[in-house]
Amino acid sequence: MISVAVVVVVRNFRRQVMWNADSYIYGHNIDYSKSTPCWIFPESIVFDKKIGEGAFGNVFIAKINTQVISKTMYAKQSQLVSDDVKNDLTVAVKLLKDGANQSEFDNFCDEIDLMKKIGYHQYIVNMIGYSKVKKPLCLVLEYMENGNLLHFLRNTRNKTVKLIQNESLSSEIITPNDLLNFAWQISSGMEYLSSIKLVHCDLAARNILVGATKNIKISGFGLTRKSNENLTYLSCKSRRLPVKWMAVEALFDHMFTSYSDVWAYGIVLFEIVTLGGSPYPSVSDCELLPLLKSGYRIDRPKNCAQPMYDIMVKCWNEDSLQRPKKKE
C-alpha cells in the first residue's frame, strides 16, 4: 500500500505579511478574458450556511448550477453532473478568510494546487473547481451529506449497541460490515495517495467524510506533502500537529513517510471499531511520547476482533518498514 520515500520536515517560517483582501487579483500576467477548465467564479455560487471552519477560512454548503459545473474538467472526471441532476448541485466551498496574511494566502493556493495534483479518485473528496482570480478566493469540493466520520460514528453509536435485524433501519445504523467497508475504502484511498507520491500527515476520522450511502472519502489535506519535499509545519494554533495519530519517528525525528500514514491508519481503525472513541484518553500529549518509545500501545477494545487488532498493532510497529505495505 505504501511507498518508502521520506519527508524530512525543515521548512523556514514565512514572514507574516498581510495580504490585501480587497484586491481582486493575486498575481500578474493573467488573461481575464479567458477561463481555465477549472475556474468557477464566486458569482456563480449560491451560499447556504456555514458548516465548518478550516485553517485558512470557513467552509459553506452551497449550490452551483450544473451548466457551470459541467464546463469544469474535474466534474467531468468524477461524473458529478448526471442526467438526473437538472438544475443545481450541492457542493462544499472553502473560502479564504478576510484579513488573511501572506502565508495563509500562499497556503490556500498551495491547497488548490495540491487538489489539482491529486485529481479524481473514488475514495478522495474531489475538487470541482476553484477561484484564484476574484475575491473571495474559494475552493469548490464535493459535498458529503453525513459529515465527518468521527461525528457520524458517535451519532450512531446508540443505534449500534447491538445488531438490529430490521431492514427498514439499515440506513440508520452501522453494521459490522459497514465498519469493515469504511476501513477498506480508507485503505484504498490512502493507497492511491501513496501511488502519486503524497504523504497525508493528518489521517484521522475527523478528516474522513461520509456520503449519503455510507461511502467514504478522505479529506483534510492541509498538511499533505509530496514524499520528496522538505518542509516544516507552522507552529501556530491553526496548524497544530495531531500528536496522538503520529508515528514514533514523526514525533521524535520529524520524519514523515507513507509508513507514518500507516501508523495513523491504525489509529483510525481504533476510532472505527470503538465508534468514535478517543485514542489514549487518559494520556496527555507530553506523557504519550515516552510511553510510545517504551513500547506502550493501545489495548484491544472489548468489541474488537483479534484479527483486526493484530492489524492495528502491525500498523504501530516502531520499525516503519515492518508496518503493512498492502491492503489487508
Number of C-alpha atoms within 10 A of each C-alpha: 19 24 19 15 18 18 22 18 17 13 12 10 12 10 9 11 12 13 17 15 18 11 11 13 15 17 8 6 5 11 7 10 5 8 11 11 14 19 22 25 19 22 11 12 16 16 17 12 10 14 13 13 13 15 16 21 16 17 21 20 21 19 19 20 17 18 13 16 23 17 16 18 18 21 24 15 14 16 10 17 19 11 6 6 11 11 11 16 18 19 21 23 28 24 23 23 21 16 13 19 18 16 18 21 21 14 16 25 20 13 18 21 12 17 20 17 11 18 16 18 16 15 21 24 25 25 24 29 26 24 19 20 19 17 19 20 24 27 25 27 22 22 22 22 14 16 18 21 27 22 17 19 23 16 14 15 16 11 15 16 12 11 11 14 8 7 8 8 11 11 11 11 19 22 17 12 9 14 16 14 15 22 20 16 18 24 20 21 20 25 21 19 23 23 14 13 21 25 30 25 25 23 29 24 25 19 16 23 26 23 16 12 10 19 17 26 25 29 21 18 18 18 18 16 21 19 21 14 17 14 16 15 14 16 10 9 8 10 14 12 17 14 16 19 22 24 28 23 17 18 18 12 11 17 17 25 29 28 30 28 24 30 25 26 26 25 24 28 25 24 21 22 21 18 23 22 16 14 16 13 8 9 12 11 12 9 10 17 18 13 12 16 14 10 10 12 16 14 10 15 13 9 8 15 11 12 8 16 19 14 16 25 18 17 26 29 19 18 12 21 11 12 21 19 17 12 13 10
